[in-house]
Amino acid sequence: MVAEADHDRHNHGDDSSRAFIFTYGTLKRGFPNHILLQDLMLSGDASFVGTYRTLHNYPLVCGPYRVPFLLNIPGSGHRVRGELYSVTAHGLARMDELEGTTRAHYERLPIKVIPDDIGGEGEGEGDVAEGLRCAEAYYAHRNYAMEMWKKNEKRGFVCYGEKEASGYVKRKDRPQHLTFLDHISSFISSSR
């Protein structure tokens, strides 16, 4: 009986109460913030679904300290590659905290994604529909997204990889007297 109670305490919800979260940056495997997802997977609050990409084009850019930002400007940019996770409400709360959703750093909004291995050029709509997932992603907050796009000269990339992450600075190593939004403001207003 104790084992069952312990199992129930760690099983934070069935699949129907989980959300799909599309990660495109530092939360992906091999990147600095993936440790959060590792912790969530250990506690049963997240599971890896697979590698996915956006159904539509979106800008993916870097801001200050090589922090990645997905911009909610559909039709611009590329079909962004990333990873899809199934996350419980508890896991989502932890991710929201990391992404600063209550502080206007990022906002979690819907996005449509497909497995990275289907829906290529020339494939039928049926193939795309079969793997389509309605998920959510952490987009740059609307208060600065368009300025971030302009600062990046309206050029983005398909995937946040080693090259794009080169020069990434962890939060603890950034100047602590400035907020995240101060860093963004300074980045946007600086000359190249």
TORVEX-69284 format. One record per residue (C-alpha): residue number from 1; chain; x, y, z. Coordinates in pm, whole numbers, plus 50000, padded with zeros to 5 digits. Example, Ala and Ser with C-alpha at 12.3 -4.5 7.8 and 13.67 -1.06 7.14 Angstrom:
REM TORVEX-69284
  num  cadena      X      Y      Z
    1       A  51230  49550  50780
    2       A  51367  49894  50714
***
This chain:
REM TORVEX-69284
  num  cadena      X      Y      Z
    1       A  50000  50000  50000
    2       A  50282  50241  50084
    3       A  50443  50177  49746
    4       A  50115  50256  49567
    5       A  50070  50580  49760
    6       A  50430  50673  49682
    7       A  50373  50598  49311
    8       A  50056  50812  49308
    9       A  50239  51102  49469
   10       A  50502  51094  49190
   11       A  50257  51037  48905
   12       A  50147  51399  48861
   13       A  49869  51340  48614
   14       A  49766  51119  48329
   15       A  49825  51200  47965
   16       A  49491  51381  47928
   17       A  49597  51650  48178
   18       A  49936  51706  48017
   19       A  50034  51986  47782
   20       A  50269  51956  47487
   21       A  50556  52205  47506
   22       A  50775  52275  47204
   23       A  51129  52367  47309
   24       A  51363  52534  47062
   25       A  51653  52670  47269
   26       A  51829  52620  47599
   27       A  51571  52368  47726
   28       A  51670  52118  47456
   29       A  51894  51819  47528
   30       A  52260  51922  47543
   31       A  52187  52285  47636
   32       A  52220  52464  47973
   33       A  51856  52474  48090
   34       A  51778  52112  47996
   35       A  51856  52025  48357
   36       A  51505  52148  48444
   37       A  51347  51900  48202
   38       A  51575  51625  48332
   39       A  51445  51695  48685
   40       A  51085  51699  48558
   41       A  51135  51369  48375
   42       A  51279  51209  48691
   43       A  50972  51318  48891
   44       A  50730  51203  48619
   45       A  50631  51562  48536
   46       A  50767  51557  48180
   47       A  50842  51308  47906
   48       A  51026  51347  47578
   49       A  50792  51302  47278
   50       A  51035  51354  46990
   51       A  51206  51598  46757
   52       A  50956  51827  46590
   53       A  50946  52142  46382
   54       A  50693  52418  46345
   55       A  50424  52368  46084
   56       A  50458  52733  45981
   57       A  50753  52970  45957
   58       A  50852  53168  46267
   59       A  51157  53382  46341
   60       A  51410  53226  46578
   61       A  51674  53478  46682
   62       A  51934  53541  46950
   63       A  51920  53831  47190
   64       A  52158  53941  47464
   65       A  52405  53677  47583
   66       A  52303  53453  47289
   67       A  51968  53379  47454
   68       A  51729  53231  47193
   69       A  51389  53385  47123
   70       A  51106  53246  46914
   71       A  50903  53540  46783
   72       A  50527  53517  46737
   73       A  50542  53653  46383
   74       A  50399  53363  46178
   75       A  50502  53359  45813
   76       A  50846  53512  45878
   77       A  51162  53317  45943
   78       A  51179  52940  45904
   79       A  51010  52619  46010
   80       A  51195  52595  46340
   81       A  51335  52264  46466
   82       A  51315  52165  46831
   83       A  51195  51906  47078
   84       A  50846  51824  47202
   85       A  50772  51732  47563
   86       A  50457  51621  47739
   87       A  50438  51812  48069
   88       A  50208  51800  48374
   89       A  50054  52111  48532
   90       A  50325  52101  48801
   91       A  50596  52078  48534
   92       A  50437  52362  48341
   93       A  50443  52584  48650
   94       A  50818  52517  48690
   95       A  50880  52594  48321
   96       A  50669  52913  48341
   97       A  50883  53025  48635
   98       A  51207  52962  48444
   99       A  51073  53148  48140
  100       A  50947  53444  48344
  101       A  50591  53439  48208
  102       A  50460  53647  48500
  103       A  50742  53901  48451
  104       A  50684  53962  48076
  105       A  51003  53782  47972
  106       A  50834  53518  47756
  107       A  50472  53423  47695
  108       A  50341  53071  47649
  109       A  50117  53055  47342
  110       A  49984  52790  47102
  111       A  50191  52656  46813
  112       A  50140  52374  46564
  113       A  50426  52130  46518
  114       A  50494  51816  46317
  115       A  50751  51539  46357
  116       A  51078  51646  46201
  117       A  51081  51344  45971
  118       A  50751  51414  45790
  119       A  50596  51700  45601
  120       A  50896  51775  45388
  121       A  50878  51947  45054
  122       A  50639  51771  44816
  123       A  50474  51548  45076
  124       A  50098  51534  45091
  125       A  49880  51723  45336
  126       A  49763  51389  45473
  127       A  50115  51306  45588
  128       A  50138  51638  45772
  129       A  49793  51607  45931
  130       A  49877  51261  46059
  131       A  50165  51384  46278
  132       A  50033  51731  46359
  133       A  50038  51826  46727
  134       A  49886  52133  46884
  135       A  50138  52242  47143
  136       A  50256  52555  47318
  137       A  50588  52737  47301
  138       A  50760  53014  47495
  139       A  50769  53314  47264
  140       A  50953  53639  47325
  141       A  50704  53869  47497
  142       A  50503  54086  47258
  143       A  50636  54399  47435
  144       A  50974  54357  47266
  145       A  50937  54083  46999
  146       A  50913  54311  46695
  147       A  51211  54519  46809
  148       A  51410  54198  46858
  149       A  51322  54097  46499
  150       A  51437  54433  46365
  151       A  51757  54419  46574
  152       A  51835  54083  46409
  153       A  51783  54248  46068
  154       A  51477  54028  46013
  155       A  51698  53721  45982
  156       A  51653  53411  46191
  157       A  51768  53053  46185
  158       A  51612  52707  46157
  159       A  51762  52561  46473
  160       A  51937  52683  46788
  161       A  52246  52465  46769
  162       A  52605  52478  46885
  163       A  52694  52757  46643
  164       A  52400  52978  46747
  165       A  52461  52905  47117
  166       A  52831  52990  47097
  167       A  52884  53270  47346
  168       A  52572  53188  47553
  169       A  52605  53326  47906
  170       A  52418  53155  48191
  171       A  52194  53376  48408
  172       A  52421  53346  48710
  173       A  52712  53480  48502
  174       A  52531  53789  48368
  175       A  52548  54129  48542
  176       A  52317  54086  48841
  177       A  52232  54454  48888
  178       A  52021  54446  48568
  179       A  51695  54261  48513
  180       A  51630  54034  48216
  181       A  51420  54309  48058
  182       A  51701  54561  48119
  183       A  51937  54331  47926
  184       A  51687  54309  47640
  185       A  51632  54684  47632
  186       A  52005  54747  47627
  187       A  52057  54488  47351
  188       A  51781  54635  47132
  189       A  51897  54995  47174
  190       A  52269  54924  47125
  191       A  52434  54995  46791
  192       A  52583  54695  46614
***
